[in-house]
């Protein structure tokens, strides 16, 4: 990489990729791409995994039991219920039917992150009336912290910004996302909702005063959004800064053991460790049952100060959770701190792109600098970032809590 300015890697205005996409609706735009050999192979792989019964991400293939519990996390579900009911009231009967699913429906697992339309689950926000989108924002605000609401709104705006850069707002805008509802909105019964599309995957399960938001996929290309009118923000700066600071604080021996591959695309990587869709990520779309071995070093080997750095880094990945559920999740993570592993790919100089993973029985977090998709850089760059969070051992989509709730109600 010779430049860290994303504008040096913009596609030319007369690029066939841009010209051929301009003015097309998302479905028409996607159709020829989905017919390519690479997309066919990727979709077949995804659908094969989608058809498997849900188990959850594990470190060795077997679920660790008794990690989760029904509890009062201090979440008030009433505003979320009201917002969801308001949203439903603005939609047509056909739309309400299309976005409504059982609380344990497999459609939870159909999320993806490209701008290409791989499935037709739910209803896209761009196809809803403005009143429904306003109610969606109320729902989002009811289910996130203040910081989290701003972050998700900025992600939606960042997708629009990429559309603005190329005049492709027809396929990349702040509403080009699938929306699904699961179960019936209730202050006591389990239900939830999800959105997904380009650079956003957000799965929110609600059970009374408790919630799970997992898996999440968040990304941005470029990470600097600057419209030249004072509307400027930069995304994922804290995840990047705190991750690099922690790695640089380790001893030389710890850095060496944390570094599972020295190069971002390393000849030592086995087949499948890097792929064009997820690059270094292991917990991306359709990876709900993946076995992800523990790698690197344990947090128990770190100094108390470094352990606190690690926990601060973890919290940046889940800062979208409301205060009560976030505090509850952080307590679970701290209880398993001795079983938490830290691993790294790439260099750890100030300008180096990198990947890192934090993994324990109750959380898995990944950060990755990516090659260009809508920019021309053919090497990972700090202006294209993807972050993923999952809850291993069966609690993605709140499935472990749902089972506990059903078991508690069984005669």
N, C-alpha and C positions, 0 to 999 in steps of 0.2 A: 504494500500500500504506500503510495507516494503522497497521499493527502487524506486528511481527516474531515474534509469539508464535503458533505454529501452532494453538493451542487456540482462538484467536479465529475460526478458519476451519473448525472441525469441522462436518460435516453434522449437521443436527438428527436426533435419535434416531428421529423418526417419518418420516424421509425415505423415499419409496417406493423409492429405489435401495437403501437398506439393508434395508427390510422385505421387498422382493421377492427379495433374495439370501439371506436368512437361512435356514439349514438345507439349502440346495441343495448337491448335490455339484458339483464344478467343471465337469463336462461339462454337466449340466442348467442350471447358472447361465449358462454361456457360450452355449448354443444360441440363445436369442432375441437376444442381442447380436450374434452372428455373422450373423444374418438382417437386420440393419439395413443401409441403403444405404451408410453410411459404412464399416462393417466389411467389407461385400462388396467395395467399391472398394479398400480397403486390402489385403485379402487377395489380390485379383486382381493388384494391383501387386506385392505380395511374391512371389506364385507365379510371375509372369512373370520376375522377377529370379532366383528360385531355379532356374528351368529353364535359365538361361544357363550355359554351361561356365564353370568358375572361372578367373579370370585374376588378380584381385587389385586392390586400390586403387592408382591411379596419379595422378600430378600432371598428366599430359598425354595419357594414353591408351596410351602405350607403356611396357613394363616396362624398368626399369633393370637391367642384367645384372650378375652377379658381385658381388652384395652380401653373400651368405651363404655359409657354408662348414661342412662337417662338422668338428667339433672336440670335444675333451674339455673340458666345462665344469665338471667336478667334481661333477655330480649323481649320486647313488647311486640307481639305479632299483629295487634289490632290495626295499626296504620298500613301494614303490608296487605292485610285482608281487604281493607277498605279500598286501597289503590287498585288491587287486582279486580275486585268487583266493579269498580268504576271503569276500568279498562274493558272488561267483558261487556259492560253496558253500551259501549260505543261501537262494538263490532257487529257485523252481520251474523246471522245464524250459521252460515257456511264457515265463516272465519272462526267462530267460537268452537264449532265442531272440529275443525282442522287443528287447532292449537291445543285441544284438551286431550289429556292422556291419563291413564291410571297412574297412581303414585309410584308404582314400581315398573312402569313401562320401559321397554328396552330403548325407546327413543331418547331417553336421557343420554345414552351412550353414542348417539349419532353425530355429535359435534365434530367440526373440523375447522381449520384455520385459513385455508386459501380464500381468495376472492371468487374462485371458481365455484359454481353451485353444484356440489356433489350429491345433494339429496333435496327433497322437497318437504322435509318435516316442518311442522308448525306453519306459522304465517310470518312473512318478512315484515319488519317494522315499516319499511318503505311503502308497503302495500296497505298499511293501516291509515285510517283518518288521523288528522292532526290531534284530535282530542284523545285518541288512543295512545299516541306517542307521548302526550303530556302526562297521561295516567301512568305510562310505563316509567317515566322519570320519577314520578311520585313513588312508585313501587321500588325503584332502584334506591331512592333516598331512604325509604323505610327499612331497607335491608342492608345498608352499608353505613360505615362511619362517615363523618363529614369529609375527611381526607379521602376515603375510598370512593365516595360519590364523585368528588372532583376528578379523581384519577380515572374512573371509568368514563366519565363525560369527556375527558381529554383524549382517551383512547379512541372514542367514537369520532371526535373532532380530528384526530390525527389521520384516521382513515379517509375522512373528507379531504384533508390537506393533500394527501397523495393523489386523490382524484382531481383536486384543483391544479396540482403541478402539471398534470398531463391532459387536463380538460377531459377527464374520464369519470366525471361524477355520476354517470349513468351506472357504473359498476362499483365504484368506491365512494361511499358517502357516509354520513353519520347514522343512517338508518338502514344500511344494507346488511341486516342481520336477521337470522331466524329467531323467532320467539315461540316458546312452548310453555304450557302450563301442565302440571302434574297433580292429580288429586283435586280436591275441592277446597278452595280457600277457607281456612278455619283457624280459630284461636287455640284449638286444642287437638285437632286431628292433624295427621301428617299431610303435607302438600309441598309444592315447590314450583320453580320455574327456571327456565334457562334461556340464554341468548348465545348465539355463536355465528361466526362469519370471519371475515378477514381480520386477523390479529386479535380477536376477542373470543374467548370461550368462558362462560360464567354459569355455573350450575349451583343453584340456591335451593337447599332443602330446609323446610321449616317444620318443627314439631313443638308446638306450644311456645314456651319461652326458651327454646333451644334451637340452634341452627347449625347447618354445615354448608359451607361454600367451597365445593371441591368436586371435580378438578377445576382449576382455572388455567386458562391460557391467555397471556397478554403479550402483545408484541407491537413493534413500531418500526417503520422504515420510511423516512428517517426519524430519529429520536428528537431532533430539534424541529419544532413547529413554529415557524416565524412568517406570518402573513404580511409583515411590513407595516402593520397598522396599530402596533402595540399589543396585538394578540400573539404573544410569544410564550412558549413553555418548552421545557425539556423533560423527557420521561426516563424513568429508571436510573436516575443519577445516584440515589442512595443505595440501591441494590448493588450497583457497579462499584461505588466508592467503598462501601463497607466490606464487600467481598474482597476487593483488592487489598484493602488495608489489613484484613485478617490474614490473607495469604502472605503478605510482606512481613507480618509480625512473627511468623514462624521461624524456627531455627532452620539452618540449611538442611539438616537431616530430615526434619519434619516436612519441609517443602518438597524434598526429593520423594518421600513416601506418599505425600499427598498427590503428587503429579503422576496421574495414571498414564498420560500420554504427553509428550513434550511439544508436539505439533498439533495444530488444530485439525488438520487432516494428516494423520500419522500413518506411515507404512506399517507400523506395528499393530494397527487396529485390525481386529478380526472381521470377517465378512459380516455386514449388518450393523457394525458399531457406528458407522456413519452412513447416512442416507440423504438423498437430495431433499426430501420433504421435511424431515426433522433435524437434519444435520447431526449435532451431537446429543440432542435430547433423547431420553429414553422413555419419558412419560407423556408423550404427545398424544394426538388423536388416535383412538382405537387401540390404545395400549393398556386397557383397563386390567388385564390379567397378566401383565408382563412380570417375569422374574428378573429383578434388578439386584445383582449381588452387591454387598457392601464393599466399598473400596476406599482407599486413602488411609486416613488416621482417625482414631476416636477422639471425640471431644474431651474425654477423660485424660488425654495426654496433654491437653492445653493448660496453660496457666489460668487461674481464676479470672484474670483480666481478659484473656483471649476468649474464655467461655462467655463472658458478658458481651464481648464483641460479637460472638456467634449468635447469641440470643437477640441482640439488637438487629443483626442482619436478618434473622428469621422473621422478626416482627415487620420488617419492611415488606415482606412477601404476603403477609396476611393483614396488612393495615386497612384493607377494605372492609374487614369484619366490624360490626358494631362493637362498642366497648366491652359489653359483658361476654359475648361469645369469643371475642379476641382474647380477653383475659383468661377465659376457661381453656382455650386452646394453648395459650402460652404455658399455663400450669401443666397441662399434659406433656407438652414438649420438654419442659424443665424436669419433670419426673423421669424422663427417659434420656436425659442429657448424657449420661455415661454410655448409653447405647447409640449415640448419634455419631455419624461418620461424615467426614469432610474430604472431598476429592476435587481434583483440578485438572484441567487440560489447557495447554498453551503456556506462554510465558507469563511472567508476573512483574514485568517492568511497567512503568507508568503508561506507556503508549501501546502495550501489547493487547491484542484481543484475547479473550479467554472464555472458558466454560467452567462452572463449578456446580457441585451437587451437595446438598445437605440431606442426609437420609437417616431416619430412625424408624422404630416401629409405628410411630404415629404421625410422621410427616415426611414428605419428600419434596424438595425444592430444587429447581434447576434454573440456571442463568446461562445464556449463550449469546455470543456475538456471531452474527451470520454473514454469509456471502450475500451479494445482491440478488434480489428477486425482481424488483422494479427499478433498481439502480444497477449500474454496470460493473461494480467491483466484483472480481472473481475470487477474492480472498475475504475472510471475515473482517468486518469493520465495526468500529464502536458506534456507528450511527444506525446499525440494524441490530435490534435486540429482541430476543424472545425470552420470556420467563414462564415457568410452569410450576404449579403447586398441586400436590396430591396428598390424600390421606391413605396410606397403605393399610393392608390387612382388613380390607372390606368396607371402609367407611366413606369411600368416594360416593357421591350422590346421596349421602346419609343412609346407605343401605344397612350398616351395622345398627344404627339407631332404630331404623324401621323394624328390623328383626326383633330387637329388644322390646320395642313397643308392642308388637304383635304377640310376642311371647307373654308379655305381662297381661295382655287382655284375654289370652286363651283360657278356657275353663280348666 
